[in-house]
Amino acid sequence: MEKYSVAISYKDNLGYIEYNAQNKTAQVILAEEEGKQKTEDFLNQIHEIEIPHETLLDFTAEKINPLADVESFQIALTRLWEETGVHVDWSRPVDYVKLNPHY
C-alpha cells in the first residue's frame, strides 16, 4: 500500500494529511476541527489550477482532482493555504508532528 504524508498546521495545531494512492483517499489528522473540515472539503473538490510549462509565462489552466494520484495531490496542496488558511509544512517531518501536535 503506497502512502504519501505531509505535515500541515492551522492556528496553533500541527497535523498531517496521509494520501493513500491505492484507494485514492486522504485522511486529515488535525486536532483543530475547523481546519480539518476545510482541508477535507478542499481535497474533495476539483480545482482549476494554472500549471506552468516551458517558461515562467507559459501556463495553462487544468482541472485537478486532488485525490486522483500523488502528483495531483501535491499540485492541489500548493493552493491549500490560499483557499483555506491551512498551511502545508513541506519540510516538517510527519514523525515530528505525530509526537508534537502543538507549537
LOMAR-539648 format. One record per atom (N, C-alpha, C): residue in one letter; atom name; y, x, z. Coordinates in steps of 0.05 Angstrom, whole numbers, plus 5000, padded with zeros to 4 digits. Layout:
+-------+-------+------+------+------+
! vexmi ! gukol !    Y !    X !    Z !
+-------+-------+------+------+------+
!     A !    CA !    Y !    X !    Z !
...
+-------+-------+------+------+------+
//
This chain:
+-------+-------+------+------+------+
! vexmi ! gukol !    Y !    X !    Z !
+-------+-------+------+------+------+
!     M !     N ! 4977 ! 5017 ! 5000 !
!     M !    CA ! 5000 ! 5000 ! 5000 !
!     M !     C ! 5025 ! 5018 ! 5000 !
!     E !     N ! 5042 ! 5015 ! 4980 !
!     E !    CA ! 5066 ! 5031 ! 4977 !
!     E !     C ! 5089 ! 5017 ! 4990 !
!     K !     N ! 5103 ! 5032 ! 5009 !
!     K !    CA ! 5126 ! 5021 ! 5023 !
!     K !     C ! 5149 ! 5041 ! 5021 !
!     Y !     N ! 5173 ! 5030 ! 5019 !
!     Y !    CA ! 5197 ! 5046 ! 5019 !
!     Y !     C ! 5215 ! 5035 ! 5041 !
!     S !     N ! 5224 ! 5053 ! 5058 !
!     S !    CA ! 5241 ! 5044 ! 5081 !
!     S !     C ! 5268 ! 5058 ! 5080 !
!     V !     N ! 5288 ! 5044 ! 5089 !
!     V !    CA ! 5315 ! 5055 ! 5090 !
!     V !     C ! 5329 ! 5043 ! 5115 !
!     A !     N ! 5345 ! 5061 ! 5128 !
!     A !    CA ! 5359 ! 5052 ! 5152 !
!     A !     C ! 5384 ! 5036 ! 5145 !
!     I !     N ! 5391 ! 5017 ! 5162 !
!     I !    CA ! 5415 ! 5002 ! 5159 !
!     I !     C ! 5429 ! 5000 ! 5186 !
!     S !     N ! 5454 ! 4991 ! 5185 !
!     S !    CA ! 5469 ! 4986 ! 5210 !
!     S !     C ! 5488 ! 4963 ! 5206 !
!     Y !     N ! 5492 ! 4948 ! 5228 !
!     Y !    CA ! 5510 ! 4926 ! 5228 !
!     Y !     C ! 5522 ! 4923 ! 5256 !
!     K !     N ! 5549 ! 4925 ! 5257 !
!     K !    CA ! 5563 ! 4925 ! 5283 !
!     K !     C ! 5552 ! 4949 ! 5299 !
!     D !     N ! 5542 ! 4945 ! 5323 !
!     D !    CA ! 5532 ! 4967 ! 5339 !
!     D !     C ! 5502 ! 4970 ! 5338 !
!     N !     N ! 5489 ! 4958 ! 5319 !
!     N !    CA ! 5460 ! 4957 ! 5318 !
!     N !     C ! 5449 ! 4973 ! 5294 !
!     L !     N ! 5429 ! 4989 ! 5299 !
!     L !    CA ! 5414 ! 5003 ! 5278 !
!     L !     C ! 5389 ! 4987 ! 5271 !
!     G !     N ! 5380 ! 4989 ! 5247 !
!     G !    CA ! 5356 ! 4976 ! 5239 !
!     G !     C ! 5346 ! 4988 ! 5213 !
!     Y !     N ! 5328 ! 4975 ! 5200 !
!     Y !    CA ! 5318 ! 4985 ! 5174 !
!     Y !     C ! 5306 ! 4962 ! 5158 !
!     I !     N ! 5303 ! 4968 ! 5132 !
!     I !    CA ! 5290 ! 4950 ! 5114 !
!     I !     C ! 5266 ! 4964 ! 5103 !
!     E !     N ! 5244 ! 4950 ! 5103 !
!     E !    CA ! 5219 ! 4961 ! 5092 !
!     E !     C ! 5210 ! 4945 ! 5068 !
!     Y !     N ! 5211 ! 4958 ! 5045 !
!     Y !    CA ! 5204 ! 4944 ! 5020 !
!     Y !     C ! 5174 ! 4950 ! 5013 !
!     N !     N ! 5159 ! 4929 ! 5009 !
!     N !    CA ! 5131 ! 4932 ! 5001 !
!     N !     C ! 5129 ! 4927 ! 4971 !
!     A !     N ! 5124 ! 4949 ! 4956 !
!     A !    CA ! 5123 ! 4948 ! 4927 !
!     A !     C ! 5099 ! 4931 ! 4917 !
!     Q !     N ! 5077 ! 4932 ! 4932 !
!     Q !    CA ! 5053 ! 4917 ! 4923 !
!     Q !     C ! 5058 ! 4887 ! 4924 !
!     N !     N ! 5070 ! 4878 ! 4946 !
!     N !    CA ! 5075 ! 4849 ! 4950 !
!     N !     C ! 5102 ! 4840 ! 4940 !
!     K !     N ! 5120 ! 4859 ! 4933 !
!     K !    CA ! 5147 ! 4854 ! 4925 !
!     K !     C ! 5162 ! 4837 ! 4946 !
!     T !     N ! 5160 ! 4847 ! 4971 !
!     T !    CA ! 5173 ! 4835 ! 4993 !
!     T !     C ! 5189 ! 4856 ! 5009 !
!     A !     N ! 5208 ! 4846 ! 5024 !
!     A !    CA ! 5223 ! 4864 ! 5042 !
!     A !     C ! 5225 ! 4852 ! 5070 !
!     Q !     N ! 5221 ! 4868 ! 5090 !
!     Q !    CA ! 5223 ! 4860 ! 5117 !
!     Q !     C ! 5247 ! 4873 ! 5129 !
!     V !     N ! 5266 ! 4857 ! 5140 !
!     V !    CA ! 5290 ! 4868 ! 5153 !
!     V !     C ! 5286 ! 4868 ! 5183 !
!     I !     N ! 5288 ! 4892 ! 5194 !
!     I !    CA ! 5286 ! 4896 ! 5223 !
!     I !     C ! 5314 ! 4903 ! 5233 !
!     L !     N ! 5326 ! 4884 ! 5247 !
!     L !    CA ! 5353 ! 4888 ! 5257 !
!     L !     C ! 5358 ! 4868 ! 5279 !
!     A !     N ! 5366 ! 4877 ! 5303 !
!     A !    CA ! 5370 ! 4860 ! 5326 !
!     A !     C ! 5393 ! 4841 ! 5323 !
!     E !     N ! 5413 ! 4849 ! 5308 !
!     E !    CA ! 5436 ! 4832 ! 5303 !
!     E !     C ! 5429 ! 4810 ! 5283 !
!     E !     N ! 5425 ! 4785 ! 5292 !
!     E !    CA ! 5415 ! 4764 ! 5275 !
!     E !     C ! 5433 ! 4758 ! 5251 !
!     E !     N ! 5459 ! 4759 ! 5254 !
!     E !    CA ! 5477 ! 4753 ! 5232 !
!     E !     C ! 5473 ! 4773 ! 5209 !
!     G !     N ! 5472 ! 4799 ! 5216 !
!     G !    CA ! 5468 ! 4820 ! 5196 !
!     G !     C ! 5440 ! 4818 ! 5183 !
!     K !     N ! 5420 ! 4811 ! 5199 !
!     K !    CA ! 5393 ! 4807 ! 5189 !
!     K !     C ! 5393 ! 4785 ! 5168 !
!     Q !     N ! 5405 ! 4762 ! 5175 !
!     Q !    CA ! 5405 ! 4739 ! 5157 !
!     Q !     C ! 5420 ! 4745 ! 5131 !
!     K !     N ! 5443 ! 4758 ! 5134 !
!     K !    CA ! 5459 ! 4766 ! 5110 !
!     K !     C ! 5443 ! 4784 ! 5091 !
!     T !     N ! 5428 ! 4803 ! 5103 !
!     T !    CA ! 5412 ! 4821 ! 5087 !
!     T !     C ! 5389 ! 4807 ! 5073 !
!     E !     N ! 5376 ! 4789 ! 5088 !
!     E !    CA ! 5353 ! 4774 ! 5076 !
!     E !     C ! 5363 ! 4757 ! 5053 !
!     D !     N ! 5386 ! 4743 ! 5058 !
!     D !    CA ! 5397 ! 4726 ! 5036 !
!     D !     C ! 5404 ! 4743 ! 5012 !
!     F !     N ! 5417 ! 4766 ! 5016 !
!     F !    CA ! 5424 ! 4784 ! 4994 !
!     F !     C ! 5400 ! 4793 ! 4978 !
!     L !     N ! 5379 ! 4801 ! 4992 !
!     L !    CA ! 5355 ! 4811 ! 4978 !
!     L !     C ! 5339 ! 4789 ! 4963 !
!     N !     N ! 5344 ! 4764 ! 4970 !
!     N !    CA ! 5330 ! 4743 ! 4956 !
!     N !     C ! 5347 ! 4729 ! 4934 !
!     Q !     N ! 5367 ! 4743 ! 4925 !
!     Q !    CA ! 5384 ! 4733 ! 4903 !
!     Q !     C ! 5384 ! 4754 ! 4880 !
!     I !     N ! 5387 ! 4744 ! 4856 !
!     I !    CA ! 5391 ! 4762 ! 4833 !
!     I !     C ! 5420 ! 4768 ! 4831 !
!     H !     N ! 5427 ! 4794 ! 4826 !
!     H !    CA ! 5455 ! 4803 ! 4825 !
!     H !     C ! 5461 ! 4815 ! 4798 !
!     E !     N ! 5485 ! 4810 ! 4788 !
!     E !    CA ! 5494 ! 4823 ! 4763 !
!     E !     C ! 5509 ! 4848 ! 4772 !
!     I !     N ! 5499 ! 4871 ! 4764 !
!     I !    CA ! 5509 ! 4897 ! 4773 !
!     I !     C ! 5516 ! 4914 ! 4748 !
!     E !     N ! 5539 ! 4927 ! 4749 !
!     E !    CA ! 5547 ! 4945 ! 4728 !
!     E !     C ! 5531 ! 4971 ! 4731 !
!     I !     N ! 5514 ! 4978 ! 4712 !
!     I !    CA ! 5497 ! 5001 ! 4713 !
!     I !     C ! 5508 ! 5023 ! 4696 !
!     P !     N ! 5512 ! 5048 ! 4706 !
!     P !    CA ! 5523 ! 5069 ! 4690 !
!     P !     C ! 5501 ! 5081 ! 4671 !
!     H !     N ! 5511 ! 5092 ! 4649 !
!     H !    CA ! 5493 ! 5104 ! 4630 !
!     H !     C ! 5501 ! 5133 ! 4623 !
!     E !     N ! 5509 ! 5138 ! 4598 !
!     E !    CA ! 5514 ! 5165 ! 4589 !
!     E !     C ! 5539 ! 5179 ! 4601 !
!     T !     N ! 5560 ! 5164 ! 4605 !
!     T !    CA ! 5585 ! 5175 ! 4616 !
!     T !     C ! 5595 ! 5158 ! 4639 !
!     L !     N ! 5617 ! 5167 ! 4651 !
!     L !    CA ! 5629 ! 5152 ! 4673 !
!     L !     C ! 5642 ! 5126 ! 4664 !
!     L !     N ! 5645 ! 5124 ! 4638 !
!     L !    CA ! 5658 ! 5100 ! 4627 !
!     L !     C ! 5638 ! 5082 ! 4612 !
!     D !     N ! 5613 ! 5089 ! 4612 !
!     D !    CA ! 5592 ! 5075 ! 4598 !
!     D !     C ! 5576 ! 5058 ! 4617 !
!     F !     N ! 5583 ! 5032 ! 4621 !
!     F !    CA ! 5569 ! 5014 ! 4639 !
!     F !     C ! 5561 ! 4989 ! 4624 !
!     T !     N ! 5539 ! 4978 ! 4633 !
!     T !    CA ! 5531 ! 4951 ! 4623 !
!     T !     C ! 5523 ! 4934 ! 4647 !
!     A !     N ! 5530 ! 4909 ! 4645 !
!     A !    CA ! 5523 ! 4890 ! 4667 !
!     A !     C ! 5493 ! 4883 ! 4663 !
!     E !     N ! 5478 ! 4886 ! 4684 !
!     E !    CA ! 5449 ! 4879 ! 4683 !
!     E !     C ! 5443 ! 4862 ! 4707 !
!     K !     N ! 5425 ! 4843 ! 4703 !
!     K !    CA ! 5415 ! 4827 ! 4725 !
!     K !     C ! 5394 ! 4842 ! 4740 !
!     I !     N ! 5397 ! 4844 ! 4766 !
!     I !    CA ! 5379 ! 4860 ! 4782 !
!     I !     C ! 5366 ! 4841 ! 4803 !
!     N !     N ! 5340 ! 4840 ! 4803 !
!     N !    CA ! 5325 ! 4826 ! 4824 !
!     N !     C ! 5317 ! 4848 ! 4845 !
!     P !     N ! 5329 ! 4848 ! 4869 !
!     P !    CA ! 5324 ! 4869 ! 4888 !
!     P !     C ! 5295 ! 4872 ! 4896 !
!     L !     N ! 5279 ! 4852 ! 4893 !
!     L !    CA ! 5251 ! 4854 ! 4901 !
!     L !     C ! 5231 ! 4859 ! 4878 !
!     A !     N ! 5242 ! 4864 ! 4854 !
!     A !    CA ! 5225 ! 4868 ! 4831 !
!     A !     C ! 5209 ! 4894 ! 4832 !
!     D !     N ! 5222 ! 4916 ! 4841 !
!     D !    CA ! 5209 ! 4942 ! 4843 !
!     D !     C ! 5227 ! 4960 ! 4860 !
!     V !     N ! 5218 ! 4984 ! 4866 !
!     V !    CA ! 5233 ! 5002 ! 4884 !
!     V !     C ! 5260 ! 5009 ! 4871 !
!     E !     N ! 5261 ! 5015 ! 4845 !
!     E !    CA ! 5286 ! 5023 ! 4833 !
!     E !     C ! 5307 ! 5000 ! 4834 !
!     S !     N ! 5298 ! 4975 ! 4829 !
!     S !    CA ! 5316 ! 4952 ! 4831 !
!     S !     C ! 5325 ! 4948 ! 4860 !
!     F !     N ! 5307 ! 4952 ! 4879 !
!     F !    CA ! 5314 ! 4950 ! 4907 !
!     F !     C ! 5336 ! 4971 ! 4915 !
!     Q !     N ! 5332 ! 4995 ! 4906 !
!     Q !    CA ! 5352 ! 5016 ! 4912 !
!     Q !     C ! 5379 ! 5010 ! 4898 !
!     I !     N ! 5379 ! 5001 ! 4874 !
!     I !    CA ! 5404 ! 4994 ! 4860 !
!     I !     C ! 5418 ! 4972 ! 4875 !
!     A !     N ! 5404 ! 4951 ! 4882 !
!     A !    CA ! 5416 ! 4929 ! 4896 !
!     A !     C ! 5428 ! 4938 ! 4923 !
!     L !     N ! 5414 ! 4956 ! 4937 !
!     L !    CA ! 5425 ! 4965 ! 4963 !
!     L !     C ! 5451 ! 4980 ! 4960 !
!     T !     N ! 5458 ! 4990 ! 4937 !
!     T !    CA ! 5484 ! 5003 ! 4933 !
!     T !     C ! 5507 ! 4983 ! 4935 !
!     R !     N ! 5501 ! 4957 ! 4934 !
!     R !    CA ! 5521 ! 4936 ! 4936 !
!     R !     C ! 5519 ! 4920 ! 4962 !
!     L !     N ! 5500 ! 4927 ! 4979 !
!     L !    CA ! 5496 ! 4911 ! 5004 !
!     L !     C ! 5521 ! 4911 ! 5021 !
!     W !     N ! 5533 ! 4934 ! 5026 !
!     W !    CA ! 5556 ! 4936 ! 5044 !
!     W !     C ! 5579 ! 4918 ! 5033 !
!     E !     N ! 5585 ! 4920 ! 5008 !
!     E !    CA ! 5607 ! 4905 ! 4996 !
!     E !     C ! 5603 ! 4875 ! 4998 !
!     E !     N ! 5578 ! 4866 ! 4996 !
!     E !    CA ! 5572 ! 4837 ! 4997 !
!     E !     C ! 5568 ! 4826 ! 5025 !
!     T !     N ! 5559 ! 4843 ! 5043 !
!     T !    CA ! 5550 ! 4832 ! 5070 !
!     T !     C ! 5563 ! 4845 ! 5094 !
!     G !     N ! 5573 ! 4870 ! 5090 !
!     G !    CA ! 5582 ! 4885 ! 5113 !
!     G !     C ! 5560 ! 4900 ! 5127 !
!     V !     N ! 5536 ! 4899 ! 5117 !
!     V !    CA ! 5513 ! 4914 ! 5127 !
!     V !     C ! 5513 ! 4941 ! 5113 !
!     H !     N ! 5513 ! 4962 ! 5128 !
!     H !    CA ! 5515 ! 4989 ! 5117 !
!     H !     C ! 5487 ! 5001 ! 5113 !
!     V !     N ! 5482 ! 5013 ! 5090 !
!     V !    CA ! 5457 ! 5027 ! 5085 !
!     V !     C ! 5461 ! 5056 ! 5093 !
!     D !     N ! 5445 ! 5065 ! 5112 !
!     D !    CA ! 5447 ! 5093 ! 5123 !
!     D !     C ! 5426 ! 5110 ! 5108 !
!     W !     N ! 5432 ! 5117 ! 5083 !
!     W !    CA ! 5413 ! 5130 ! 5065 !
!     W !     C ! 5402 ! 5156 ! 5078 !
!     S !     N ! 5418 ! 5170 ! 5093 !
!     S !    CA ! 5409 ! 5196 ! 5104 !
!     S !     C ! 5398 ! 5195 ! 5132 !
!     R !     N ! 5400 ! 5171 ! 5145 !
!     R !    CA ! 5389 ! 5169 ! 5173 !
!     R !     C ! 5359 ! 5164 ! 5172 !
!     P !     N ! 5343 ! 5181 ! 5186 !
!     P !    CA ! 5314 ! 5177 ! 5185 !
!     P !     C ! 5306 ! 5151 ! 5199 !
!     V !     N ! 5289 ! 5136 ! 5186 !
!     V !    CA ! 5280 ! 5110 ! 5196 !
!     V !     C ! 5265 ! 5114 ! 5223 !
!     D !     N ! 5250 ! 5136 ! 5226 !
!     D !    CA ! 5236 ! 5141 ! 5251 !
!     D !     C ! 5256 ! 5143 ! 5274 !
!     Y !     N ! 5280 ! 5155 ! 5269 !
!     Y !    CA ! 5300 ! 5157 ! 5290 !
!     Y !     C ! 5310 ! 5129 ! 5297 !
!     V !     N ! 5314 ! 5112 ! 5278 !
!     V !    CA ! 5324 ! 5084 ! 5282 !
!     V !     C ! 5304 ! 5068 ! 5299 !
!     K !     N ! 5278 ! 5072 ! 5293 !
!     K !    CA ! 5258 ! 5058 ! 5308 !
!     K !     C ! 5259 ! 5065 ! 5338 !
!     L !     N ! 5266 ! 5089 ! 5344 !
!     L !    CA ! 5268 ! 5098 ! 5372 !
!     L !     C ! 5295 ! 5092 ! 5385 !
!     N !     N ! 5316 ! 5090 ! 5368 !
!     N !    CA ! 5343 ! 5087 ! 5378 !
!     N !     C ! 5357 ! 5065 ! 5362 !
!     P !     N ! 5352 ! 5039 ! 5369 !
!     P !    CA ! 5364 ! 5017 ! 5354 !
!     P !     C ! 5393 ! 5012 ! 5359 !
!     H !     N ! 5407 ! 5028 ! 5375 !
!     H !    CA ! 5435 ! 5025 ! 5380 !
!     H !     C ! 5449 ! 5052 ! 5379 !
!     Y !     N ! 5475 ! 5052 ! 5373 !
!     Y !    CA ! 5490 ! 5077 ! 5373 !
!     Y !     C ! 5493 ! 5088 ! 5401 !
+-------+-------+------+------+------+
//
